Amino acid sequence: MILLERFTVRLYIITSCVQYMFIFVHFTVFVTTSAFTIPTTTTTSRCTSCSWQTSYSHQESNNKVYHEAHNNQLQQINSQSQSQPQLSPRTKSLEHVAIICDGNSRWAANAAPSPSSSSTTTSNTLHGHARGASRVISLLKYIHENYSDTIHYVTLYGFSSENWSRPPHEIRDIWKVMEETAQSVKEWVQEEYLTVKILGDLSDFRIPYSLRQTLLALVEGGTTTTTTTHTQNPSKEEESNKKTLTLCLAINYGGRNDILNATRKIAEMVERGEITSKDIHNDSDVMDKLLCTAGVPDPDLVIRTGGEQRLSNFLIWNIAYSELYFTPILWPDFDENQFELALDCYYGRDRRYGGRRHANAQ
């Protein structure tokens, strides 16, 4: 009995040691792999009507590995966009393109610091928004020069009503870049007879007074018939013929706020007896006329850069039947090739508006 008890005790001790060793080995492997692995989340961005598909990763840390991966991703998508044949004839109407310009801050976080700035977060954010503004100008000029006969409206989501929750220094950076950009394009807007329309609440006192004045001057400058560079004033007919692009800037804008404000106006009109409840129906344009987008057709194509796949309170009344295009490309990297890729995707879509392609289809 004594020998049996001793054997049992020894067996228990050996078994326990083996279990602890097994636990220790697993713990060591876990710690080792975790210490040298960058956490990533793989997302897939796919246009259901196009043949290309891209996998990309969002890394939370700002590091060289992410920056190199992002550059490789851009090269891959660029090569695909250049080699991909046109998907379908560009015959369907494309009058209005709306863009959610997302990704400036993420681009800045993974880019080298600007030579004229320090490596602080504030200056890096400013650098990102400045590069985003440069992209706005270059893309607008590209659209105006190459699609003046088709694309007549471009709407850009510059600052949402929810963006006030961002850090104060970033908001100041956005205002600074926006004002400088508006000043720099004013002459071009006048020379090319562009029309500028502001969507949103520009009367908000939190928006710097100088920026508000600059934007209002841009709106007025876009509709003026004279500029310092013209030797003679064009006729009204010539001006109307040349005004082929309307630029809508959504600043301090929120889709829900726009709907609420229009609904409030409708209620006031009913109280005054100007309209009745029967005048408000799906086929009426009562709501459309009271939104800040009045006079602007609904977007045909909505583009969102930066990899997120949501609308973020952008034109939610207007885009009920818009085609949506999401891309992982950050806004400062969304060049003319990326825009052409978005157009290829759009022209490959089948827009039926709830109906069928053929009247006798089952």
ABEGO torsion letter per residue (X at the ends): XAAAAAAAAAAAAAAAAAAAAAAAAAAAAAAAAAAABBBBBBBBBBBAABABBBBBBBBABBBAAAAAAAAAAAAAAAAAAAABBBABBBABBBABBBBBBBGAAAAAAABBBBAABBABAAAAAAAAAAAAAAAAAAAAAAAAAAAAAABABBBBBABBAAAAABBAAAAAAAAAAAAAAAAAAAAAAAAAGBBBBBBEBAABAABBAAAAAAAAAAAAAAABABBAABABBBBAAAAAAABABBBBBBBGBBAAAAAAAAAAAAAAAAAAGABBAAABBAABAAAAAABAABGBBBBABBBBBGGBBBAGGBGAAAAAABBBBBBABBAAABBAAAAAAAAAAAAABBBAGGBBABAABX
